[in-house]
Amino acid sequence: MASKSLSVREEAYRRLKSFKGKDESFSDVIMKVTEGKKDFKKGFGSWKEKENIEEIIEESREKLDKDLRNRK
């Protein structure tokens, strides 16, 4: 099986590692968290409350992190 090398920032590595089980590879984790075809661009530009953009982003990030952890 072919493989590729990737460079990621330390924070990205720590986040990915937090989803990794004892007997899982990083490839297993990536496959798990990216399963399904979702159009991530669909929601861009749809926020109506631009004053609270930082709060909206943080809430979205927390929800995503929670959803990804629940996939284990």
KOLPADO-217943 format. One line per field, with one value per atom (N, C-alpha, C, CB): residue number from 0; atom name; residue in three letters; x, y, z. Coordinates in pm, 1 decimal. Glycine has a CB too. Example, Ala and Ser with C-alpha at 12.3 -4.5 7.8 and 13.67 -1.06 7.14 Angstrom:
resi	c(0, 0, 0, 0, 1, 1, 1, 1)
name	c(N, CA, C, CB, N, CA, C, CB)
resn	c(ala, ala, ala, ala, ser, ser, ser, ser)
c1	c(1319.0, 1230.0, 1320.0, 1130.8, 1285.0, 1367.0, 1290.0, 1408.4)
c2	c(-569.0, -450.0, -330.0, -447.3, -225.0, -106.0, 3.0, -59.8)
c3	c(780.0, 780.0, 780.0, 904.6, 708.0, 714.0, 787.0, 572.5)
end
This chain:
resi	c(0, 0, 0, 0, 1, 1, 1, 1, 2, 2, 2, 2, 3, 3, 3, 3, 4, 4, 4, 4, 5, 5, 5, 5, 6, 6, 6, 6, 7, 7, 7, 7, 8, 8, 8, 8, 9, 9, 9, 9, 10, 10, 10, 10, 11, 11, 11, 11, 12, 12, 12, 12, 13, 13, 13, 13, 14, 14, 14, 14, 15, 15, 15, 15, 16, 16, 16, 16, 17, 17, 17, 17, 18, 18, 18, 18, 19, 19, 19, 19, 20, 20, 20, 20, 21, 21, 21, 21, 22, 22, 22, 22, 23, 23, 23, 23, 24, 24, 24, 24, 25, 25, 25, 25, 26, 26, 26, 26, 27, 27, 27, 27, 28, 28, 28, 28, 29, 29, 29, 29, 30, 30, 30, 30, 31, 31, 31, 31, 32, 32, 32, 32, 33, 33, 33, 33, 34, 34, 34, 34, 35, 35, 35, 35, 36, 36, 36, 36, 37, 37, 37, 37, 38, 38, 38, 38, 39, 39, 39, 39, 40, 40, 40, 40, 41, 41, 41, 41, 42, 42, 42, 42, 43, 43, 43, 43, 44, 44, 44, 44, 45, 45, 45, 45, 46, 46, 46, 46, 47, 47, 47, 47, 48, 48, 48, 48, 49, 49, 49, 49, 50, 50, 50, 50, 51, 51, 51, 51, 52, 52, 52, 52, 53, 53, 53, 53, 54, 54, 54, 54, 55, 55, 55, 55, 56, 56, 56, 56, 57, 57, 57, 57, 58, 58, 58, 58, 59, 59, 59, 59, 60, 60, 60, 60, 61, 61, 61, 61, 62, 62, 62, 62, 63, 63, 63, 63, 64, 64, 64, 64, 65, 65, 65, 65, 66, 66, 66, 66, 67, 67, 67, 67, 68, 68, 68, 68, 69, 69, 69, 69, 70, 70, 70, 70, 71, 71, 71, 71)
name	c(N, CA, C, CB, N, CA, C, CB, N, CA, C, CB, N, CA, C, CB, N, CA, C, CB, N, CA, C, CB, N, CA, C, CB, N, CA, C, CB, N, CA, C, CB, N, CA, C, CB, N, CA, C, CB, N, CA, C, CB, N, CA, C, CB, N, CA, C, CB, N, CA, C, CB, N, CA, C, CB, N, CA, C, CB, N, CA, C, CB, N, CA, C, CB, N, CA, C, CB, N, CA, C, CB, N, CA, C, CB, N, CA, C, CB, N, CA, C, CB, N, CA, C, CB, N, CA, C, CB, N, CA, C, CB, N, CA, C, CB, N, CA, C, CB, N, CA, C, CB, N, CA, C, CB, N, CA, C, CB, N, CA, C, CB, N, CA, C, CB, N, CA, C, CB, N, CA, C, CB, N, CA, C, CB, N, CA, C, CB, N, CA, C, CB, N, CA, C, CB, N, CA, C, CB, N, CA, C, CB, N, CA, C, CB, N, CA, C, CB, N, CA, C, CB, N, CA, C, CB, N, CA, C, CB, N, CA, C, CB, N, CA, C, CB, N, CA, C, CB, N, CA, C, CB, N, CA, C, CB, N, CA, C, CB, N, CA, C, CB, N, CA, C, CB, N, CA, C, CB, N, CA, C, CB, N, CA, C, CB, N, CA, C, CB, N, CA, C, CB, N, CA, C, CB, N, CA, C, CB, N, CA, C, CB, N, CA, C, CB, N, CA, C, CB, N, CA, C, CB, N, CA, C, CB, N, CA, C, CB, N, CA, C, CB, N, CA, C, CB, N, CA, C, CB, N, CA, C, CB)
resn	c(met, met, met, met, ala, ala, ala, ala, ser, ser, ser, ser, lys, lys, lys, lys, ser, ser, ser, ser, leu, leu, leu, leu, ser, ser, ser, ser, val, val, val, val, arg, arg, arg, arg, glu, glu, glu, glu, glu, glu, glu, glu, ala, ala, ala, ala, tyr, tyr, tyr, tyr, arg, arg, arg, arg, arg, arg, arg, arg, leu, leu, leu, leu, lys, lys, lys, lys, ser, ser, ser, ser, phe, phe, phe, phe, lys, lys, lys, lys, gly, gly, gly, gly, lys, lys, lys, lys, asp, asp, asp, asp, glu, glu, glu, glu, ser, ser, ser, ser, phe, phe, phe, phe, ser, ser, ser, ser, asp, asp, asp, asp, val, val, val, val, ile, ile, ile, ile, met, met, met, met, lys, lys, lys, lys, val, val, val, val, thr, thr, thr, thr, glu, glu, glu, glu, gly, gly, gly, gly, lys, lys, lys, lys, lys, lys, lys, lys, asp, asp, asp, asp, phe, phe, phe, phe, lys, lys, lys, lys, lys, lys, lys, lys, gly, gly, gly, gly, phe, phe, phe, phe, gly, gly, gly, gly, ser, ser, ser, ser, trp, trp, trp, trp, lys, lys, lys, lys, glu, glu, glu, glu, lys, lys, lys, lys, glu, glu, glu, glu, asn, asn, asn, asn, ile, ile, ile, ile, glu, glu, glu, glu, glu, glu, glu, glu, ile, ile, ile, ile, ile, ile, ile, ile, glu, glu, glu, glu, glu, glu, glu, glu, ser, ser, ser, ser, arg, arg, arg, arg, glu, glu, glu, glu, lys, lys, lys, lys, leu, leu, leu, leu, asp, asp, asp, asp, lys, lys, lys, lys, asp, asp, asp, asp, leu, leu, leu, leu, arg, arg, arg, arg, asn, asn, asn, asn, arg, arg, arg, arg, lys, lys, lys, lys)
c1	c(85.0, 0.0, 89.3, -96.6, 56.8, 134.5, 107.0, 100.7, 201.8, 182.9, 235.2, 254.6, 190.9, 232.3, 274.9, 117.9, 367.3, 409.1, 336.7, 563.6, 293.6, 224.4, 294.8, 75.7, 295.0, 345.1, 225.7, 450.8, 217.5, 109.4, 168.2, 1.4, 97.2, 141.0, 125.8, 58.7, 199.4, 194.4, 51.9, 284.0, -23.0, -160.7, -246.3, -221.6, -230.0, -305.3, -269.5, -277.7, -142.3, -97.3, -159.8, 56.2, -159.1, -216.5, -365.3, -192.8, -436.1, -579.6, -606.2, -643.0, -532.7, -550.4, -517.0, -461.9, -409.7, -367.2, -473.0, -234.2, -545.5, -647.7, -763.0, -702.8, -779.6, -884.9, -835.3, -939.1, -706.4, -643.9, -655.6, -496.8, -709.9, -716.4, -583.4, -827.7, -569.7, -444.6, -400.5, -459.5, -493.9, -459.7, -491.4, -533.0, -504.8, -536.8, -414.6, -653.1, -407.3, -303.7, -361.6, -254.0, -276.0, -325.3, -410.8, -208.0, -375.9, -458.9, -599.2, -394.4, -608.9, -740.5, -822.4, -724.9, -757.8, -828.0, -874.3, -736.7, -787.2, -823.9, -940.5, -703.8, -936.7, -1047.0, -1176.9, -1014.1, -1168.2, -1287.2, -1349.3, -1252.5, -1267.8, -1322.6, -1362.1, -1221.9, -1319.4, -1354.9, -1455.5, -1231.0, -1509.9, -1605.4, -1731.8, -1639.9, -1796.1, -1914.4, -1871.0, -1997.3, -1956.9, -1925.1, -2008.6, -1951.5, -1944.1, -2012.3, -1950.5, -2004.4, -2033.7, -1985.5, -1950.9, -2091.1, -1823.1, -1782.6, -1796.1, -1640.4, -1802.6, -1813.9, -1958.5, -1758.6, -2052.6, -2194.2, -2233.4, -2275.7, -2178.0, -2217.2, -2141.6, -2200.9, -2039.0, -1961.4, -2047.1, -1840.0, -2034.6, -2107.0, -2251.1, -2104.3, -2291.5, -2431.3, -2457.8, -2478.5, -2354.0, -2375.0, -2439.8, -2243.1, -2546.4, -2615.4, -2569.9, -2765.8, -2517.8, -2475.1, -2324.6, -2512.8, -2282.9, -2140.5, -2071.3, -2121.4, -2147.4, -2086.1, -2028.5, -2188.0, -2089.6, -2048.0, -1968.0, -2169.6, -1897.7, -1832.5, -1734.5, -1759.9, -1654.2, -1559.5, -1632.7, -1471.3, -1741.2, -1820.9, -1883.1, -1932.0, -1934.1, -1994.9, -1890.8, -2058.5, -1771.7, -1664.4, -1625.3, -1541.4, -1608.9, -1570.6, -1677.6, -1546.4, -1804.7, -1913.1, -1913.3, -2048.8, -1890.3, -1886.0, -1768.8, -1875.9, -1654.4, -1535.5, -1559.6, -1412.8, -1621.6, -1650.9, -1748.1, -1708.4, -1849.9, -1947.1, -1879.2, -2062.7, -1793.1, -1721.4, -1632.5, -1637.5, -1557.1, -1470.9, -1553.0, -1393.4, -1667.3, -1754.8, -1807.0, -1873.3, -1852.3, -1902.5, -1794.6, -1955.5, -1672.8, -1563.9, -1527.4, -1441.9, -1527.6, -1497.7, -1604.5, -1486.4, -1729.9, -1839.6, -1834.9, -1972.4, -1753.9, -1742.5, -1657.1, -1685.6, -1586.2, -1495.2, -1570.7, -1421.4)
c2	c(-117.8, 0.0, 123.8, 0.0, 219.7, 344.2, 431.6, 421.3, 516.9, 611.0, 747.8, 561.3, 848.8, 986.8, 1046.2, 1070.8, 1137.8, 1211.1, 1344.4, 1232.0, 1384.7, 1512.3, 1593.0, 1490.4, 1722.6, 1811.8, 1884.2, 1913.7, 1881.4, 1951.1, 2030.1, 1851.2, 2134.8, 2213.5, 2128.9, 2346.7, 2165.8, 2093.1, 2083.1, 2161.4, 2191.3, 2191.2, 2092.5, 2332.8, 2087.7, 1992.6, 1849.7, 2016.2, 1823.7, 1691.0, 1652.2, 1687.0, 1743.5, 1714.3, 1685.3, 1831.5, 1764.1, 1739.9, 1603.8, 1850.2, 1572.8, 1444.1, 1329.6, 1435.9, 1345.6, 1242.2, 1218.0, 1281.2, 1324.1, 1308.9, 1218.4, 1446.3, 1197.0, 1110.0, 967.0, 1166.6, 946.4, 818.7, 721.2, 838.9, 603.8, 498.3, 425.8, 400.3, 342.9, 271.7, 187.6, 182.7, 121.6, 32.0, 91.4, -98.7, 223.0, 287.9, 359.5, 386.9, 363.5, 443.2, 581.9, 374.3, 674.8, 806.8, 796.4, 904.4, 706.0, 685.4, 640.7, 581.3, 550.4, 505.9, 624.3, 400.5, 711.8, 828.1, 921.3, 904.6, 948.7, 1038.4, 980.9, 1062.0, 851.2, 787.4, 796.9, 640.5, 780.1, 783.7, 923.5, 738.3, 1025.2, 1160.3, 1224.4, 1248.3, 1164.3, 1222.3, 1138.3, 1240.4, 1034.8, 950.9, 1030.0, 824.2, 995.9, 1069.9, 1186.8, 1119.9, 1223.9, 1335.7, 1455.2, 1298.8, 1550.0, 1671.2, 1790.8, 1686.9, 1881.1, 2001.2, 2104.1, 2057.1, 2108.4, 2199.2, 2345.6, 2170.5, 2376.4, 2514.9, 2565.5, 2527.4, 2475.7, 2509.1, 2623.9, 2386.9, 2626.7, 2726.5, 2857.9, 2670.1, 2867.4, 2991.0, 3108.2, 2973.1, 3220.7, 3340.5, 3344.5, 3354.1, 3246.0, 3241.0, 3300.4, 3100.3, 3345.5, 3403.7, 3540.3, 3414.0, 3559.3, 3687.1, 3776.3, 3665.3, 3714.6, 3788.5, 3813.0, 3711.5, 3906.1, 3929.9, 3989.5, 4021.9, 4050.8, 4109.4, 4001.8, 4193.4, 3883.1, 3774.6, 3668.2, 3711.1, 3704.2, 3605.1, 3517.6, 3674.5, 3576.1, 3495.6, 3394.5, 3585.5, 3436.4, 3346.6, 3234.6, 3426.2, 3269.2, 3169.9, 3068.5, 3238.4, 3115.1, 3025.5, 2932.0, 3106.3, 2985.7, 2902.6, 2797.9, 2990.4, 2836.2, 2740.2, 2631.5, 2811.9, 2670.5, 2573.5, 2478.3, 2645.3, 2530.4, 2448.0, 2348.0, 2536.9, 2394.4, 2305.2, 2195.2, 2384.5, 2231.2, 2132.1, 2029.5, 2200.6, 2074.2, 1983.2, 1889.2, 2061.8, 1943.9, 1860.0, 1754.1, 1946.3, 1793.6, 1700.1, 1592.7, 1775.6, 1632.1, 1536.4, 1436.9, 1609.9, 1486.0, 1397.3, 1300.1, 1478.4, 1346.4, 1256.2, 1148.6, 1336.0, 1182.8, 1086.2, 979.2, 1157.6, 995.9, 896.3, 778.1, 959.1, 788.9, 680.6, 553.1, 718.6)
c3	c(0.0, 0.0, 0.0, 122.6, -82.7, -91.9, 29.7, -222.4, 61.4, 172.1, 131.2, 300.8, 202.2, 179.6, 312.6, 114.8, 309.2, 428.8, 431.9, 431.7, 549.9, 567.7, 675.1, 604.6, 658.5, 763.0, 823.1, 706.6, 955.2, 1025.1, 1140.8, 1076.0, 1178.8, 1294.7, 1421.5, 1306.5, 1525.1, 1652.5, 1706.2, 1755.9, 1700.7, 1751.0, 1672.3, 1743.1, 1540.7, 1458.5, 1497.0, 1308.5, 1520.0, 1562.0, 1696.1, 1571.8, 1792.3, 1924.6, 1914.7, 2020.6, 1832.1, 1816.0, 1752.6, 1731.1, 1647.8, 1581.0, 1677.2, 1454.2, 1751.2, 1845.6, 1953.4, 1910.5, 1991.8, 2096.7, 2051.9, 2136.8, 1921.5, 1869.1, 1847.0, 1738.5, 1862.8, 1830.1, 1946.3, 1792.9, 1917.1, 2016.4, 2026.7, 1982.8, 2129.5, 2154.8, 2034.7, 2277.2, 1970.8, 1860.4, 1723.1, 1876.6, 1715.6, 1588.4, 1532.6, 1605.7, 1402.6, 1336.3, 1308.3, 1203.1, 1272.6, 1234.5, 1108.7, 1212.1, 1018.8, 899.4, 938.4, 805.7, 1037.9, 1085.6, 1136.1, 1197.3, 1212.3, 1268.8, 1157.6, 1367.7, 1063.3, 953.0, 874.7, 859.4, 847.3, 774.8, 853.7, 745.4, 985.2, 1069.6, 1073.1, 1211.4, 1093.1, 1108.6, 975.7, 1178.7, 865.6, 735.7, 658.9, 652.0, 723.9, 651.4, 620.6, 732.7, 514.5, 470.7, 383.5, 592.3, 294.0, 204.6, 246.4, 54.7, 309.0, 353.5, 284.0, 507.6, 240.9, 174.6, 281.0, 74.8, 321.1, 427.4, 387.3, 467.8, 258.2, 212.5, 216.2, 71.3, 236.7, 230.8, 325.0, 263.6, 444.2, 543.0, 536.3, 676.8, 455.4, 449.7, 401.3, 357.8, 469.7, 431.2, 478.6, 284.6, 559.3, 599.3, 736.7, 596.8, 809.2, 941.0, 929.6, 1016.7, 1003.4, 1002.6, 1118.2, 1009.5, 1224.9, 1344.0, 1338.6, 1473.1, 1259.0, 1237.5, 1360.4, 1119.0, 1452.6, 1571.8, 1662.3, 1648.6, 1664.1, 1753.4, 1679.8, 1819.1, 1577.5, 1492.2, 1570.1, 1378.3, 1661.2, 1739.0, 1825.5, 1826.6, 1887.5, 1971.8, 1886.8, 2046.1, 1771.0, 1681.5, 1637.0, 1558.5, 1603.4, 1560.0, 1674.1, 1511.7, 1793.5, 1908.5, 1938.9, 2032.5, 1935.1, 1958.2, 1851.6, 1960.5, 1727.1, 1617.3, 1634.9, 1481.5, 1674.7, 1695.9, 1809.5, 1727.4, 1919.1, 2031.0, 1989.5, 2148.7, 1910.1, 1863.5, 1773.9, 1788.1, 1684.5, 1596.4, 1677.2, 1494.9, 1773.0, 1856.5, 1929.5, 1957.8, 1984.3, 2055.9, 1960.2, 2121.9, 1842.2, 1743.9, 1702.5, 1621.2, 1682.3, 1642.5, 1753.6, 1602.8, 1877.8, 1990.9, 2005.0, 2122.5, 1975.6, 1987.5, 1879.8, 1981.4, 1775.8, 1670.0, 1711.1, 1546.0, 1822.3, 1865.9, 1887.4, 1994.3)
end
